[in-house]
Amino acid sequence: MSGRLVLVRHGQSYGNVERRLDTRPPGSELTPLGRDQARAFAKNGLHRPALVAHSVATRAVQTAAEISGPFGVTARALEGIHEVQAGSLEDRNDDDAIAEFNAIYQRWHSGEPGVALPGGETAEQVLDRYLPVVTELRMRYLDDDDWTGDIVVVSHGAAIRLAAATLAGVDGSFVLDHHLENTEAVVLAPITDGRWSCVQWGSLTPPFYPEPDADPVGDALRSDTDPMG
């Protein structure tokens, strides 16, 4: 088990620039900056993927193409790892919608995974489609003693944070207070008995201490960044 799972958020999209809850595939495309971010991720030398995969969303497809090209790897689409579905909040960028999304997302990380976004998904539904994909990648590749490379999976901020926290037991308040910028990654290393260790969260490394004063709703409304990281 020498390879790692690198869950990387896609590059900047036009939806991000507009601070829209852009969750329904295919969604918006990358901006020129988003393409540059993806190229920089490939060039930084931190991850040398033996496999690159991506969600079905356009921004993820485009990010994966920029990452995989320099390594001569063909990127492949995977169903089930698209963004948390915002339901009736889709495409909105007003403060009320952003606050509602983040309030429910906070409840998920505070022990209420069955709460649904209005017309959208619960945390349980997101995990039910996302985690089997990760398990399949682990069983097919990372648990193979002959496998030596990382698996880079281009996915989406809210979904990555939820899945990674569940797989590696990262504290919910830490997750809520540490969004992922475009092309930042959560890196999971497989350990014994099917468990995972989180070895990187964005620019941070363990230990990941709880954040007792995490305020995701207030942060989302005060910030100029998009709400999906």
Backbone torsions as a table, in degrees:
resi	resn	phi	psi	omega
1	MET	NA	69.9	-177.1
2	SER	-98.0	-15.0	179.6
3	GLY	-87.8	164.4	179.3
4	ARG	-126.8	159.8	175.4
5	LEU	-100.0	119.3	-177.6
6	VAL	-109.7	105.0	179.6
7	LEU	-93.1	102.3	-173.5
8	VAL	-107.7	134.1	175.3
9	ARG	-74.0	142.5	179.3
10	HIS	-58.6	165.4	174.9
11	GLY	-69.8	171.6	-177.8
12	GLN	-59.0	131.6	178.3
13	SER	-111.1	166.9	176.0
14	TYR	-64.6	-32.3	174.8
15	GLY	-63.0	-38.7	177.2
16	ASN	-62.0	-45.4	-178.6
17	VAL	-59.1	-37.8	-178.6
18	GLU	-86.2	1.4	-179.8
19	ARG	56.5	38.3	-179.8
20	ARG	-91.5	148.7	170.7
21	LEU	-79.9	80.7	-173.0
22	ASP	-99.5	90.7	-171.2
23	THR	-119.4	-20.8	-174.3
24	ARG	-86.3	119.7	177.8
25	PRO	-62.1	146.8	9.6
26	PRO	-83.3	-21.3	175.5
27	GLY	72.2	-170.5	-172.8
28	SER	-80.9	163.0	179.6
29	GLU	-88.9	170.7	174.3
30	LEU	-71.6	146.6	167.6
31	THR	-79.0	167.6	173.1
32	PRO	-55.2	-38.6	176.5
33	LEU	-63.4	-39.2	179.0
34	GLY	-60.5	-40.0	176.8
35	ARG	-65.6	-40.7	177.9
36	ASP	-63.0	-40.0	178.4
37	GLN	-61.5	-41.9	180.0
38	ALA	-65.6	-41.0	178.4
39	ARG	-64.5	-39.9	179.5
40	ALA	-65.2	-37.0	176.8
41	PHE	-59.5	-43.2	-179.6
42	ALA	-66.4	-32.6	-174.2
43	LYS	-85.9	-14.4	-170.9
44	ASN	-72.6	-12.3	173.6
45	GLY	78.4	0.4	-178.1
46	LEU	-76.4	-29.9	-177.5
47	HIS	-131.4	129.6	176.7
48	ARG	-117.8	91.3	-171.2
49	PRO	-72.1	138.1	168.0
50	ALA	-92.5	-16.6	178.1
51	LEU	-147.4	136.0	175.1
52	VAL	-123.7	128.3	178.5
53	ALA	-130.1	166.9	-177.1
54	HIS	-156.9	161.6	174.5
55	SER	-74.6	176.7	-178.1
56	VAL	-83.1	-4.5	179.9
57	ALA	-71.3	143.3	-175.7
58	THR	-56.1	-44.3	-177.3
59	ARG	-63.7	-32.1	177.3
60	ALA	-74.8	-40.1	177.3
61	VAL	-58.8	-46.6	-177.8
62	GLN	-68.1	-38.9	177.6
63	THR	-63.6	-45.5	-178.7
64	ALA	-63.1	-36.3	179.1
65	ALA	-63.2	-41.1	179.4
66	GLU	-68.7	-34.0	-179.0
67	ILE	-76.5	-42.1	-172.3
68	SER	-75.3	-32.2	-174.7
69	GLY	-51.9	-51.7	-177.9
70	PRO	-62.3	-20.4	-178.0
71	PHE	-98.5	-0.2	-179.4
72	GLY	66.0	27.7	-178.8
73	VAL	-106.7	137.2	176.4
74	THR	-85.8	119.6	-179.9
75	ALA	-73.7	144.1	-179.4
76	ARG	-125.2	145.6	179.1
77	ALA	-83.7	141.6	176.0
78	LEU	-126.4	128.0	174.5
79	GLU	-72.6	150.6	170.4
80	GLY	96.8	-8.1	-175.9
81	ILE	-113.1	23.5	176.1
82	HIS	-75.8	176.5	-173.6
83	GLU	-68.5	157.1	170.3
84	VAL	-50.6	129.3	-175.7
85	GLN	-85.8	121.4	-170.4
86	ALA	-85.2	-4.8	175.7
87	GLY	62.7	-126.6	-176.6
88	SER	-71.7	-9.3	176.2
89	LEU	-86.0	-4.7	-176.2
90	GLU	-53.9	134.7	175.3
91	ASP	72.4	2.2	177.6
92	ARG	-86.1	149.2	176.4
93	ASN	-133.7	16.5	178.1
94	ASP	-80.5	159.4	-175.5
95	ASP	-60.7	-37.0	-178.2
96	ASP	-63.2	-43.3	-179.1
97	ALA	-67.5	-43.3	-179.5
98	ILE	-64.8	-40.0	178.4
99	ALA	-64.8	-41.9	-179.3
100	GLU	-65.4	-44.3	178.1
101	PHE	-57.7	-49.4	-175.9
102	ASN	-70.6	-30.9	176.9
103	ALA	-65.8	-41.6	178.6
104	ILE	-71.2	-39.3	177.2
105	TYR	-61.0	-37.5	176.2
106	GLN	-63.9	-40.6	179.2
107	ARG	-62.9	-36.1	176.8
108	TRP	-58.4	-45.2	-177.6
109	HIS	-80.8	-2.7	178.5
110	SER	-108.9	17.0	172.9
111	GLY	100.1	17.3	178.7
112	GLU	-125.5	65.0	-175.5
113	PRO	-71.6	-11.2	-179.6
114	GLY	-86.9	-4.1	178.9
115	VAL	-74.5	133.2	-176.8
116	ALA	-101.8	144.8	165.2
117	LEU	-65.5	149.2	-176.0
118	PRO	-60.7	112.7	-177.2
119	GLY	72.7	7.3	-176.5
120	GLY	-121.0	-151.6	-171.6
121	GLU	-94.6	158.3	164.2
122	THR	-92.9	165.6	174.0
123	ALA	-61.1	-38.1	-180.0
124	GLU	-59.7	-41.1	179.6
125	GLN	-68.0	-39.5	177.5
126	VAL	-61.6	-47.7	-178.1
127	LEU	-66.8	-33.8	-179.9
128	ASP	-64.4	-27.8	177.8
129	ARG	-95.8	-27.2	-173.5
130	TYR	-85.7	-48.4	-172.9
131	LEU	-64.2	-37.0	176.8
132	PRO	-61.1	-30.9	177.3
133	VAL	-65.3	-44.7	178.9
134	VAL	-64.5	-42.1	179.4
135	THR	-61.8	-41.3	178.8
136	GLU	-63.4	-41.8	177.8
137	LEU	-62.8	-40.4	179.2
138	ARG	-65.6	-49.0	-176.1
139	MET	-64.9	-38.6	-175.2
140	ARG	-78.1	-33.8	-172.3
141	TYR	-121.5	-60.8	-169.1
142	LEU	-67.1	-28.4	178.6
143	ASP	-84.0	-1.8	177.0
144	ASP	-83.4	122.9	-177.4
145	ASP	-61.5	-20.5	-179.2
146	ASP	-89.7	-5.3	-179.3
147	TRP	-83.3	130.0	-174.1
148	THR	-124.0	-8.9	-174.7
149	GLY	-103.2	168.8	173.3
150	ASP	-80.5	155.3	170.8
151	ILE	-109.7	116.2	178.3
152	VAL	-97.8	122.4	-179.3
153	VAL	-118.4	115.7	179.3
154	VAL	-87.0	116.9	-175.5
155	SER	-138.2	-144.5	-166.3
156	HIS	-136.2	147.2	-167.6
157	GLY	-54.8	-56.5	-176.7
158	ALA	-65.3	-39.5	179.9
159	ALA	-68.4	-41.8	178.7
160	ILE	-60.9	-47.6	-176.8
161	ARG	-63.0	-39.7	179.1
162	LEU	-66.1	-48.2	-177.6
163	ALA	-66.1	-44.4	-178.1
164	ALA	-64.6	-40.6	178.3
165	ALA	-62.3	-39.6	179.6
166	THR	-68.4	-44.9	-176.8
167	LEU	-68.3	-39.9	-171.8
168	ALA	-109.2	3.4	176.7
169	GLY	67.2	34.8	178.4
170	VAL	-77.3	136.6	-175.5
171	ASP	-58.9	135.1	-176.3
172	GLY	-61.1	-38.0	-179.3
173	SER	-67.9	-33.4	174.3
174	PHE	-63.7	-46.1	-179.3
175	VAL	-58.6	-44.8	-178.2
176	LEU	-65.0	-29.8	-176.2
177	ASP	-94.2	-2.2	-176.6
178	HIS	-132.0	84.5	175.6
179	HIS	-68.3	166.6	174.7
180	LEU	-106.4	124.4	172.7
181	GLU	-72.2	166.6	178.2
182	ASN	-57.9	131.9	-176.6
183	THR	63.4	15.5	164.4
184	GLU	-80.6	157.4	-172.7
185	ALA	-132.7	154.1	164.3
186	VAL	-106.8	126.9	-176.6
187	VAL	-110.4	123.9	-179.7
188	LEU	-114.4	132.4	176.3
189	ALA	-107.7	130.0	177.6
190	PRO	-70.2	135.4	175.4
191	ILE	-125.1	-171.7	-171.0
192	THR	-65.5	159.2	173.8
193	ASP	60.2	30.7	177.1
194	GLY	76.4	6.9	-178.1
195	ARG	-87.7	168.4	-179.8
196	TRP	-128.3	150.0	172.0
197	SER	-117.6	130.1	176.7
198	CYS	-84.8	114.9	-175.7
199	VAL	-104.7	-8.1	176.8
200	GLN	-159.4	137.6	174.8
201	TRP	-132.3	100.4	-173.4
202	GLY	62.5	-123.0	178.6
203	SER	-91.8	2.1	-173.0
204	LEU	-103.5	151.2	174.7
205	THR	-123.7	162.0	-176.9
206	PRO	-59.6	157.3	1.9
207	PRO	-80.0	149.7	179.1
208	PHE	-101.4	96.3	-173.9
209	TYR	-76.3	147.7	175.0
210	PRO	-59.2	151.2	178.3
211	GLU	-116.9	92.5	-173.2
212	PRO	-64.6	-21.8	-178.0
213	ASP	-105.2	22.9	-179.3
214	ALA	-59.4	133.0	-177.9
215	ASP	-135.6	74.5	-174.8
216	PRO	-63.3	-33.8	-179.9
217	VAL	-67.7	-49.9	178.9
218	GLY	-62.5	-41.0	178.7
219	ASP	-61.1	-42.8	-178.3
220	ALA	-64.8	-36.8	-178.5
221	LEU	-78.8	-29.7	179.4
222	ARG	-81.9	-21.7	-170.7
223	SER	-87.8	149.7	172.8
224	ASP	-87.0	-6.2	-178.7
225	THR	-81.8	168.3	-178.8
226	ASP	-72.2	158.9	-174.9
227	PRO	-84.1	-2.8	-169.2
228	MET	-95.7	-4.2	-175.9
229	GLY	-70.7	NA	NA
